[in-house]
Amino acid sequence: MAASETHYTLALPSFDKPVALLIVVAPYYKDIADQLVAGAIATIAAAGGTHELIEVPGALEVPTAIALAERQANYDGYVALGCVIRGETTHYDTVCNDSSRALSLLGLQGACIGNGILTVENREQAVVRAEAAGQNKGGGAAAAALHLIALSRKWSRQTKGIGFRPAGEPVQIADEGSKTA
């Protein structure tokens, strides 16, 4: 059983400038969502960050809310929270796959997202994973977002020299010395 295994957890990153996260939660299973949120908030606070919390109707709306915030607001990162419990229909597969895929695509576009949407077979599995004093998957999702923010800030200071340069600026060409445009 996975609960008995030990896992390595990275130390939380530290930040020179304040970090602000948006927690987007689908509280369909309110008690589980509340535990996920508590874990996320505690982890963000431990890293010295701030947060705002919004609720959306379901797991499928979480990526859309994050996409809207990424375009229209000013957050450093996002924590996606919710719970999908397998039911009797294929709706479970659609919700799990589509919400996860949408979050992954947003991440590949540069959004720093920690995915804490639980996808479980039953309520008992959800409770074990959600408990802030237990597996704390909400805290883990917040930590993932914080680590991605730290990487983004680290790499944003670097330049690859790609793009246009002002006219008259020297160009270095290998083996030919310096030329001007």
Secondary structure as GFF3:
##gff-version 3
##sequence-region A 1 181
A	DSSP	three_ten_helix	2	4	.	.	.	ID=ss1
A	DSSP	beta_strand	20	25	.	.	.	ID=ss2
A	DSSP	alpha_helix	30	46	.	.	.	ID=ss3
A	DSSP	beta_strand	50	55	.	.	.	ID=ss4
A	DSSP	alpha_helix	61	72	.	.	.	ID=ss5
A	DSSP	beta_strand	77	85	.	.	.	ID=ss6
A	DSSP	alpha_helix	91	108	.	.	.	ID=ss7
A	DSSP	beta_strand	113	120	.	.	.	ID=ss8
A	DSSP	alpha_helix	123	130	.	.	.	ID=ss9
A	DSSP	alpha_helix	137	156	.	.	.	ID=ss10
A	DSSP	beta_strand	170	173	.	.	.	ID=ss11
A	DSSP	beta_strand	177	180	.	.	.	ID=ss12
###
